[in-house]
Amino acid sequence: MEYVVVQGDIAAQSADALVNAAGTSLEMGSGVAGALRRGAGDKINEEAAEKGPIDLGEVAVTDAYDLNAEYVIHAAAMPHYGDGQATAESIRDATRNALEKADELGCKSLVLPALGCGVAGFDVADGAGIIGEEIEGYEPDSLEDVRFIAYSDEEYDAIRAATGAAEQSELTDASESER
């Protein structure tokens, strides 16, 4: 399926579902999880933690609370045990399971970050390539609008270079003020 790469704060996006770059415990810490927790309110962390732990590569769904979405899909690309580092397999599984869960929920739009990259230690370009392959190879039932989101200029450039995805012409307000 086709998708676009966008830049901005995932918590400021409007979609049926937003994907959290989660760890297996589903405790919402920093990075993407922190941004979503700040936007949604503390109840999202409570609900997520009650659903954990989950297996590496699996997903859990919570309400989106104060975010402009129906659901948050928590995709566990990072283990909260051992070295805490994501792998190519965990990123691939978490991405595929997030796409499948969004379809199962009847979502038309989905925003997902670079799962397993950043604090989970996986190289952004390599991770973006895996995520891009999974999105491109996915045959959706209901999904029509998939956005692969980057926060920083550096991450955005790395994802675009690794995926060759279509550039989003309209940047979010946060992105415009950062440029």
C-alpha positions as CSV (number, residue, x, y, z in Angstrom):
1,M,0.0,0.0,0.0
2,E,1.1,3.6,-0.5
3,Y,2.0,5.9,2.4
4,V,3.6,9.3,3.0
5,V,6.3,10.4,5.3
6,V,5.4,13.4,7.5
7,Q,7.3,15.4,10.0
8,G,5.9,16.6,13.4
9,D,4.6,15.6,16.8
10,I,2.6,12.4,16.6
11,A,0.5,13.6,19.5
12,A,-0.7,16.5,17.3
13,Q,-1.8,14.2,14.4
14,S,-5.4,13.5,13.6
15,A,-6.2,9.9,12.6
16,D,-8.3,6.9,13.5
17,A,-5.3,5.4,15.2
18,L,-1.9,6.5,16.4
19,V,0.8,3.9,17.0
20,N,3.0,4.1,20.1
21,A,6.6,2.9,19.9
22,A,6.1,0.7,23.0
23,G,8.2,-1.6,25.1
24,T,6.9,-5.0,26.1
25,S,5.8,-3.8,29.6
26,L,3.6,-1.1,27.9
27,E,4.7,1.4,30.5
28,M,4.8,4.7,28.7
29,G,8.2,6.4,29.2
30,S,9.9,9.0,27.0
31,G,10.1,9.6,23.2
32,V,6.9,8.8,21.3
33,A,5.3,7.2,24.3
34,G,6.0,10.3,26.4
35,A,4.6,12.6,23.7
36,L,1.4,10.5,23.5
37,R,1.1,10.3,27.2
38,R,1.4,14.1,27.5
39,G,-1.2,14.6,24.8
40,A,-3.7,12.0,26.0
41,G,-3.3,12.4,29.8
42,D,-2.2,10.0,32.5
43,K,-5.1,7.6,32.0
44,I,-3.6,6.2,28.8
45,N,-0.5,5.1,30.7
46,E,-2.7,3.4,33.4
47,E,-4.8,1.6,30.8
48,A,-1.7,0.5,28.8
49,A,0.1,-0.8,31.8
50,E,-2.9,-2.8,32.8
51,K,-2.8,-4.6,29.4
52,G,0.9,-5.4,29.7
53,P,3.2,-7.1,29.6
54,I,2.9,-8.4,26.0
55,D,5.2,-10.4,23.8
56,L,7.9,-8.7,21.7
57,G,6.4,-7.7,18.3
58,E,2.8,-7.8,19.6
59,V,0.3,-5.0,20.0
60,A,-2.3,-3.8,22.5
61,V,-5.0,-1.1,22.0
62,T,-6.1,1.6,24.3
63,D,-8.5,4.6,24.1
64,A,-6.8,7.7,22.7
65,Y,-8.3,9.9,25.5
66,D,-7.5,13.6,24.7
67,L,-5.6,12.9,21.5
68,N,-7.4,13.5,18.1
69,A,-7.8,9.8,17.4
70,E,-10.1,6.9,18.4
71,Y,-7.3,4.5,19.4
72,V,-3.7,4.2,20.3
73,I,-2.1,1.0,19.1
74,H,0.9,0.1,21.4
75,A,3.4,-1.8,19.2
76,A,6.1,-3.5,21.3
77,A,9.2,-3.3,19.1
78,M,11.4,-3.0,22.1
79,P,11.9,-5.5,25.0
80,H,11.7,-4.2,28.6
81,Y,14.2,-6.9,29.6
82,G,17.7,-8.0,28.6
83,D,19.5,-5.3,26.7
84,G,16.3,-3.5,25.8
85,Q,17.3,-3.2,22.1
86,A,15.0,-3.7,19.2
87,T,15.8,-6.1,16.4
88,A,14.9,-6.3,12.7
89,E,12.4,-9.1,13.6
90,S,10.7,-7.1,16.4
91,I,10.3,-4.0,14.2
92,R,8.9,-6.1,11.3
93,D,6.5,-7.9,13.6
94,A,5.4,-4.8,15.5
95,T,4.7,-2.9,12.2
96,R,2.8,-5.7,10.6
97,N,0.7,-6.3,13.8
98,A,-0.1,-2.6,14.1
99,L,-1.3,-2.5,10.5
100,E,-3.4,-5.6,11.0
101,K,-4.9,-4.3,14.3
102,A,-5.8,-1.0,12.6
103,D,-7.6,-2.9,9.9
104,E,-9.3,-5.2,12.4
105,L,-10.6,-2.0,14.2
106,G,-11.9,-0.7,10.9
107,C,-9.5,2.3,10.8
108,K,-9.1,4.3,7.6
109,S,-6.2,6.4,8.8
110,L,-3.1,5.5,10.8
111,V,0.1,7.3,11.9
112,L,3.1,5.3,12.9
113,P,6.6,6.3,14.1
114,A,10.0,4.7,13.5
115,L,9.3,1.7,15.8
116,G,12.3,0.4,17.6
117,C,14.6,3.3,16.7
118,G,15.8,6.0,19.0
119,V,15.9,4.8,22.6
120,A,15.5,1.1,21.5
121,G,18.9,1.5,19.7
122,F,18.0,0.4,16.1
123,D,19.5,2.5,13.3
124,V,16.8,4.9,12.0
125,A,17.6,4.3,8.3
126,D,17.6,0.5,8.7
127,G,14.5,0.5,10.8
128,A,12.7,2.8,8.3
129,G,13.6,0.5,5.5
130,I,11.9,-2.4,7.4
131,I,8.9,-0.4,8.3
132,G,8.5,0.9,4.7
133,E,8.7,-2.7,3.3
134,E,6.0,-3.8,5.7
135,I,3.7,-1.0,4.8
136,E,4.3,-1.4,1.1
137,G,3.7,-5.1,1.2
138,Y,0.5,-4.8,3.3
139,E,-2.9,-5.4,1.6
140,P,-5.4,-3.4,3.7
141,D,-9.1,-4.0,4.2
142,S,-10.0,-0.6,5.5
143,L,-6.8,1.4,5.8
144,E,-6.5,4.2,3.2
145,D,-4.2,6.8,4.8
146,V,-1.0,5.7,6.4
147,R,1.5,8.3,7.6
148,F,5.0,7.4,8.7
149,I,6.0,10.2,11.0
150,A,9.4,11.6,12.0
151,Y,9.9,14.2,14.7
152,S,13.3,15.8,13.9
153,D,14.7,17.0,10.6
154,E,17.4,14.4,10.9
155,E,14.9,11.6,11.4
156,Y,12.7,12.9,8.6
157,D,15.6,13.0,6.1
158,A,16.8,9.5,7.1
159,I,13.3,8.0,6.7
160,R,12.8,9.7,3.4
161,A,16.1,8.5,2.1
162,A,15.6,4.9,3.3
163,T,12.1,4.5,2.0
164,G,11.8,6.7,-1.0
165,A,8.2,7.4,0.1
166,A,6.1,10.3,-1.2
167,E,6.8,13.6,0.5
168,Q,4.0,15.1,2.4
169,S,3.5,18.6,1.1
170,E,1.7,20.0,4.2
171,L,3.8,20.0,7.3
172,T,2.2,20.2,10.7
173,D,2.3,23.5,12.6
174,A,5.1,22.2,14.8
175,S,7.2,21.3,11.9
176,E,6.8,24.7,10.2
177,S,7.8,26.5,13.3
178,E,11.0,24.4,13.6
179,R,12.1,25.0,10.1
